[in-house]
Amino acid sequence: MNFLEKIRPKEKLRYLRWFDILIITGIMFGTFIIISTQLFIGLLQSDPQAIQESAGSMDITSDGAAYSGNFTIQAILLLITILYLIIRNFDFKQLKIRLHPSVIIWVPVLFSIMGLFGDFITTISGEYNYFDPSLIQYIDPLEIVNKFLALSPLAIGYAFLNGFYEEFFFLGLMTSVKDEHKWYALAFSTLVRVSFHTYQGLVWALVIGVVYGLFYYFMYKKFIKNLLPFFLMHALTDMFGSSLIYLLIAWDY
């Protein structure tokens, strides 16, 4: 086998090698890991200037749900990743992306489970008590529509891009490994997911990276076996945050 055949094997590549994973991780998340780490260090040092400089380089939106200035760069990085996979003759057909009626059910179910857990973490951490009985009277399902209509087209478009971007990597590519390597890949992907969410603080980085990440993985592998619900559910979290009760409450009381 010559050098070119090693780079682009004749048979479709079903299982990514360790160097494929490192290269793709560097392309897709290297910059975000560095900047998130800078923000986290700024938080630890209580250095507002360091936080402002790092955040400014990413142009973080006021709600922290998405990077408004990153639509273009993430689209470019995604394209580079896809080109790399094409060069490696990766078998894209093995990725389970199906438009199925069950998607309509799974998306709100996944978001609700994740959102309620997020509300629980917010409550026990002392940030806000989402389980205060006095909030029940302000719950209005129509608030979902109102909050969606309040979003800018850029925020919605970025949410869909980012939802695909992250879960394409974590549930698509990182599960495209040999079975004997799946636990190593899962551990590595969990570490990566934590590492670029540290700007939200260590507690939320661990919740997002470990709790949510493992929840997504096992739901995908054991029950849903379709990437599309995870793309869409992740997009919803970028739009509305990791809270179900917040989404349902009319806050202008």
C-alpha positions, -999 to +999 in steps of 0.1 A: +000+000+000+015+033-011+012+067+007-018+079-012-037+046-005-030+051+032-044+086+030-074+076+009-081+039+012-099+022-017-126+008+005-150+031+024-136+040+058-162+029+084-140+032+115-120+064+123-085+059+135-070+077+165-052+103+143-085+110+124-102+118+157-074+140+169-072+159+136-110+164+134-111+175+171-084+200+164-102+214+134-137+216+149-130+225+185-093+235+190-100+273+189-131+270+211-113+249+237-085+275+240-108+304+243-132+287+267-102+278+288-091+314+288-125+325+300-125+299+327-091+310+340-104+345+340-134+334+361-111+316+385-089+347+388-119+370+389-102+390+361-129+410+343-104+422+317-093+387+308-129+376+305-138+406+284-108+401+260-115+364+255-152+368+252-147+396+227-127+374+204-156+350+203-184+377+203-205+359+228-241+369+228-257+383+259-276+351+267-246+329+264-265+304+242-245+309+210-216+327+195-232+353+172-199+360+154-191+324+148-216+313+122-192+318+093-161+303+110-181+272+122-195+267+087-159+269+073-146+245+099-174+221+092-166+223+055-129+216+062-139+186+083-162+172+056-134+177+030-110+158+053-135+130+056-140+129+019-102+126+014-102+098+039-130+081+019-152+081+050-185+062+047-211+090+053-239+066+046-234+048+079-244+080+098-280+074+109-299+106+099-335+098+091-366+119+087-391+098+107-424+106+124-408+096+157-386+127+155-417+148+164-420+129+197-383+125+206-373+161+202-397+175+229-391+144+251-353+148+251-355+186+256-380+182+285-358+156+303-327+177+298-345+210+307-360+196+339-326+184+350-311+218+342-338+234+363-329+210+391-292+219+389-301+257+388-323+253+419-299+232+441-270+255+431-288+285+445-290+303+412-328+304+410-356+282+424-375+270+394-396+248+416-411+276+436-449+268+437-457+304+432-444+302+396-471+277+386-497+305+380-473+321+354-468+290+333-482+295+298-474+270+269-478+298+244-446+314+258-427+288+237-441+306+206-434+341+221-398+333+230-392+317+195-406+348+177-384+370+199-353+354+184-334+369+155-330+350+123-293+348+129-298+332+164-322+306+149-299+299+120-268+296+142-287+273+166-295+248+138-259+250+125-244+245+160-268+217+168-257+198+138-220+208+142-217+194+177-238+163+175-224+154+141-190+152+159-201+136+192-228+112+182-219+107+145-181+107+142-172+097+177-193+066+175-177+056+142-150+036+158-144-001+163-164-016+191-134-024+212-125+013+212-159+028+219-154+034+256-121+052+249-139+073+223-167+081+247-143+091+274-124+114+250-156+129+236-168+136+271-136+154+279-139+175+247-175+184+254-165+196+289-135+215+277-152+240+255-181+246+279-158+257+308-166+294+301-200+286+317-183+276+349-171+242+361-205+230+373-223+237+341-194+224+320-196+191+339-234+190+336-233+197+298-202+175+291-208+146+314-245+143+323-260+156+291-233+141+269-237+106+284-275+109+283-274+118+246-250+089+239-270+062+256-303+075+243-288+075+208-272+041+210-299+022+230-332+037+220-334+064+193-306+054+168-313+085+147-291+116+148-318+140+136-337+143+170-304+152+187-295+179+160-329+195+166-330+191+204-295+207+206-307+236+184-335+242+209-311+244+238-290+269+219-322+290+213-337+287+248-311+274+272-311+243+293-343+250+312-379+238+306-396+258+332-380+291+321-393+284+286-429+280+298-431+309+322-444+344+312-418+365+329-435+398+325-455+393+357 
